[in-house]
Amino acid sequence: MTDARLTEQLARLVMGWKVAPDRFLMKNRRWLPRWRFQPMAKLGDACRLLQSAAPQEYAMGATGSGEFWARVRVADTTGEARESSQARAVTFAVARAIGIEPDGALEGKKR
């Protein structure tokens, strides 16, 4: 799954947005260009995603080797991730908590 495809799914399922070819259609007839919502690259967007997921609990931190980890529980499902960036760790943990397996999403590539 590519980063773009994962972002589309999260925008639709977690944020409640509709997906258009070059933008996300938000509530109240507002829209957001796709380049403005990048939860795997921008920590602010990842936190916005986390907040919209309304987790029962979450935790995040960093290892001594510079890797980031996140654990998110939504309902009865817990998602965990370890990534090189904090934004990716949070985004992947949210995805797993709602039942999406990102499978190490990479922009433009499949793993």
C-alpha positions as CSV (number, residue, x, y, z in Angstrom):
1,M,0.0,0.0,0.0
2,T,1.4,3.4,-0.9
3,D,1.5,6.4,1.5
4,A,-1.1,8.1,-0.7
5,R,-3.5,5.2,-0.6
6,L,-3.1,4.8,3.2
7,T,-3.7,8.6,3.6
8,E,-6.9,8.3,1.5
9,Q,-8.2,5.5,3.6
10,L,-7.4,7.3,6.9
11,A,-9.0,10.5,5.6
12,R,-12.2,8.7,4.7
13,L,-12.4,6.3,7.7
14,V,-11.0,8.4,10.6
15,M,-11.4,12.0,9.5
16,G,-14.8,11.5,7.8
17,W,-13.7,13.2,4.6
18,K,-14.6,12.3,1.1
19,V,-11.8,11.7,-1.3
20,A,-11.5,13.5,-4.6
21,P,-8.7,13.3,-7.2
22,D,-6.7,16.2,-5.9
23,R,-8.4,17.1,-2.6
24,F,-10.3,16.0,0.5
25,L,-13.8,17.2,0.9
26,M,-14.4,18.1,4.5
27,K,-17.6,18.9,6.4
28,N,-19.5,22.1,5.7
29,R,-18.6,22.1,2.0
30,R,-14.9,22.9,2.7
31,W,-12.0,21.2,0.9
32,L,-8.4,20.7,1.6
33,P,-5.7,20.1,-1.1
34,R,-4.1,16.6,-0.7
35,W,-0.6,18.1,-0.2
36,R,-1.9,19.9,2.9
37,F,-2.7,16.7,4.8
38,Q,0.3,14.5,5.2
39,P,0.1,12.5,8.5
40,M,3.1,10.3,7.7
41,A,5.3,13.3,7.1
42,K,3.9,16.0,9.5
43,L,3.6,15.4,13.2
44,G,0.8,18.0,13.4
45,D,-1.3,16.1,10.9
46,A,-0.6,12.8,12.6
47,C,-1.8,14.2,15.9
48,R,-4.9,15.6,14.2
49,L,-5.5,12.0,12.9
50,L,-5.0,10.6,16.4
51,Q,-7.4,13.1,17.9
52,S,-10.1,12.2,15.3
53,A,-9.6,8.5,16.0
54,A,-10.8,9.2,19.6
55,P,-8.6,6.6,21.2
56,Q,-9.4,5.1,24.6
57,E,-5.7,5.4,25.3
58,Y,-2.4,6.0,23.6
59,A,1.3,6.2,24.4
60,M,4.3,7.2,22.4
61,G,8.0,7.5,22.9
62,A,11.5,7.0,21.5
63,T,14.1,4.3,21.8
64,G,17.8,4.9,22.6
65,S,18.6,4.1,18.9
66,G,16.4,7.0,17.7
67,E,13.4,5.0,16.6
68,F,9.9,6.2,17.6
69,W,7.1,4.0,18.8
70,A,3.4,4.5,19.3
71,R,0.6,2.4,20.7
72,V,-3.1,3.4,20.2
73,R,-6.2,1.7,21.5
74,V,-9.5,2.3,19.7
75,A,-12.4,0.3,21.1
76,D,-11.0,-3.2,21.7
77,T,-8.2,-3.0,19.2
78,T,-4.7,-1.9,19.9
79,G,-2.3,-0.7,17.1
80,E,1.4,-0.5,17.6
81,A,4.2,0.8,15.3
82,R,7.9,1.5,15.4
83,E,9.2,3.8,12.7
84,S,12.1,6.2,12.0
85,S,9.8,9.2,12.3
86,Q,7.3,10.0,15.0
87,A,4.6,11.0,12.5
88,R,4.8,7.7,10.7
89,A,4.7,5.7,14.0
90,V,1.6,7.5,15.2
91,T,-0.1,7.2,11.8
92,F,0.7,3.5,11.4
93,A,-0.5,2.8,15.0
94,V,-3.8,4.6,14.3
95,A,-4.2,2.6,11.1
96,R,-3.7,-0.7,12.8
97,A,-6.0,0.3,15.7
98,I,-8.9,0.7,13.2
99,G,-8.1,-2.5,11.3
100,I,-5.9,-1.3,8.4
101,E,-2.5,-3.0,8.0
102,P,-0.3,-0.4,6.3
103,D,2.4,-3.0,5.6
104,G,5.2,-0.4,5.7
105,A,3.5,2.0,3.3
106,L,6.1,3.7,1.0
107,E,5.4,6.5,-1.3
108,G,5.0,5.1,-4.8
109,K,6.2,1.6,-3.9
110,K,4.8,-1.6,-2.5
111,R,6.7,-3.6,0.0
